Amino acid sequence: MAKLKVAVVGLGGIGGVAAACLALSGRHDVIACARRSIDALTFDHHDESTRIPLTTLVDPVDATPVDWVLLCTKAQDTGSAAPWLERLCGPHTRVAVLQNGIGHQERVAPHAGEAAILPAIVYYNGERLAPDHMRLRHIRGHDLLVPASPLASDFAALFKDTPIDVGVSDAFVTFQWRKLLINVIANPVTALTRQRLGVFHRRDLHDLCLGILRETVAVGRAEGAELDADEAEKIFETLLGYPAEAGTSMYFDCLAGRPLEIEALNGAVVAAARKHGIATPLNGAMLALLKSVSDANAEAFSA
Ligand SMILES: NC(=O)c1ccc[n+]([C@@H]2O[C@H](COP(=O)([O-])OP(=O)(O)OC[C@H]3O[C@@H](n4cnc5c(N)ncnc54)[C@H](OP(=O)(O)O)[C@@H]3O)[C@@H](O)[C@H]2O)c1
């Protein structure tokens, strides 16, 4: 495969790990598009730590069209990353969106010109230990999952000979909703209670969590996800099996006073429910409460 130009927009846990893996393979020209200049990344994987030289741009004006863009900002930062997308996207560019939630195409297309867009489910854990220090942990099965499409095999080929395993699925929508189901309770409940995943062992939260999950299952089914009759209960069991001491990204963003990814999670459920005439009062409550927190954080953040 010929060397391709790959731009990674957003050098947090997910983008940092993706940029490190691609740069380490030496098979492509990797450019990181970030808000601060970094000339090398330390990449931790299993018991190894490697220092990898990296080319970083900090001003979109310096960017030119590339073969692939990996958009790795939080969903709420897609708008602020628009100047990057506008400079990096030409008619042959492909944009992979490594973000939680659904609606990747709708969120990114207005900023990507003629570029083709590929949504990706992120299963790996990417931890940013410092602005130039990332750790990759594999959680389960594939690290990334993309829908079966003409773009999918090219995307999987990008990560050949790297620690990131890319899966391709015909049942992408179902997997997307299964991931969303975890996120619509794990993120808001840990953020609102300011407690890590151990909080889900409180019996008095179970009815609320199952209520949010059942609403979300109904919406997911209406959107074409093939979810089981006991999907809500199974998802909740899965969540109870996660390490009690683990946090969620919304929990950490909440503690740090940053804007929150609530619109892409419970907000996406509420928006999809509206199309199908499905009532989602519990998702609506999570959305209203955390949007208030997020808006106040955003105001303080930009002050
Ligand atoms: N981390 C995980 O393990 C994990 C797992 C599954 C899914 N996800 C999802 O993956 C996505 C990325 O998550 P993450 O954990 O990597 O988030 P993150 O650590 O917050 O990183 C996002 C990065 O984007 C940068 N950014 C924001 N706006 C930008 C702009 N306009 N121009 C350039 N850079 C910009 C941020 O810069 P600053 O550093 O300057 O703020 C930050 O470095 C999210 O949708 C998340 O929910 C994450």
The ligand as a MOL file (V3000), in Angstrom:
LIG
                    3D

  0  0  0     0  0            999 V3000
M  V30 BEGIN CTAB
M  V30 COUNTS 48 52 0 0 0
M  V30 BEGIN ATOM
M  V30 1 N -10.7790 7.9860 25.8520 0
M  V30 2 C -11.4020 6.8360 25.7130 0
M  V30 3 O -10.9500 5.8060 26.2210 0
M  V30 4 C -12.6500 6.7270 24.8610 0
M  V30 5 C -13.2250 5.4740 24.7010 0
M  V30 6 C -14.3370 5.3420 23.8550 0
M  V30 7 C -14.8320 6.4490 23.1780 0
M  V30 8 N -14.2480 7.6720 23.3670 0 CHG=1
M  V30 9 C -14.7870 8.8050 22.5910 0
M  V30 10 O -13.7730 9.2320 21.6730 0
M  V30 11 C -13.8860 10.6530 21.4390 0
M  V30 12 C -12.5490 11.3150 21.8080 0
M  V30 13 O -12.3710 11.1090 23.1950 0
M  V30 14 P -11.0390 11.4490 23.9950 0
M  V30 15 O -11.1230 10.6860 25.2530 0
M  V30 16 O -9.8500 11.3210 23.1370 0 CHG=-1
M  V30 17 O -11.2970 12.9900 24.3100 0
M  V30 18 P -10.2440 14.0300 24.9030 0
M  V30 19 O -9.1980 13.2830 25.6760 0
M  V30 20 O -11.0520 15.0950 25.5250 0
M  V30 21 O -9.5160 14.5650 23.6130 0
M  V30 22 C -10.0970 15.3980 22.6770 0
M  V30 23 C -8.9900 16.2310 22.1030 0
M  V30 24 O -9.5470 17.0660 21.1020 0
M  V30 25 C -8.8730 18.3140 21.1990 0
M  V30 26 N -9.6530 19.3590 20.5490 0
M  V30 27 C -10.8700 19.8380 20.8810 0
M  V30 28 N -11.2300 20.8040 20.0360 0
M  V30 29 C -10.1960 20.9430 19.1630 0
M  V30 30 C -9.9700 21.8040 18.0590 0
M  V30 31 N -10.8700 22.7070 17.6940 0
M  V30 32 N -8.7950 21.7000 17.3970 0
M  V30 33 C -7.8610 20.7750 17.7610 0
M  V30 34 N -8.0280 19.9380 18.7950 0
M  V30 35 C -9.1910 20.0190 19.4890 0
M  V30 36 C -8.7140 18.5360 22.6790 0
M  V30 37 O -7.7290 19.5320 22.8740 0
M  V30 38 P -7.3290 20.1190 24.3110 0
M  V30 39 O -6.4380 19.0740 24.8930 0
M  V30 40 O -6.6340 21.3750 23.9680 0
M  V30 41 O -8.6170 20.3030 25.0600 0
M  V30 42 C -8.3000 17.1500 23.1380 0
M  V30 43 O -6.9190 16.9780 23.0430 0
M  V30 44 C -15.0620 11.1060 22.3000 0
M  V30 45 O -16.2220 11.0950 21.5410 0
M  V30 46 C -15.1370 10.0420 23.4050 0
M  V30 47 O -16.4210 9.9230 23.9850 0
M  V30 48 C -13.1750 7.8320 24.1940 0
M  V30 END ATOM
M  V30 BEGIN BOND
M  V30 1 1 1 2
M  V30 2 2 2 3
M  V30 3 1 2 4
M  V30 4 1 4 5
M  V30 5 2 4 48
M  V30 6 2 5 6
M  V30 7 1 6 7
M  V30 8 2 7 8
M  V30 9 1 8 9
M  V30 10 1 8 48
M  V30 11 1 9 10
M  V30 12 1 9 46
M  V30 13 1 10 11
M  V30 14 1 11 12
M  V30 15 1 11 44
M  V30 16 1 12 13
M  V30 17 1 13 14
M  V30 18 2 14 15
M  V30 19 1 14 16
M  V30 20 1 14 17
M  V30 21 1 17 18
M  V30 22 2 18 19
M  V30 23 1 18 20
M  V30 24 1 18 21
M  V30 25 1 21 22
M  V30 26 1 22 23
M  V30 27 1 23 24
M  V30 28 1 23 42
M  V30 29 1 24 25
M  V30 30 1 25 26
M  V30 31 1 25 36
M  V30 32 1 26 27
M  V30 33 1 26 35
M  V30 34 2 27 28
M  V30 35 1 28 29
M  V30 36 1 29 30
M  V30 37 2 29 35
M  V30 38 1 30 31
M  V30 39 2 30 32
M  V30 40 1 32 33
M  V30 41 2 33 34
M  V30 42 1 34 35
M  V30 43 1 36 37
M  V30 44 1 36 42
M  V30 45 1 37 38
M  V30 46 2 38 39
M  V30 47 1 38 40
M  V30 48 1 38 41
M  V30 49 1 42 43
M  V30 50 1 44 45
M  V30 51 1 44 46
M  V30 52 1 46 47
M  V30 END BOND
M  V30 END CTAB
M  END
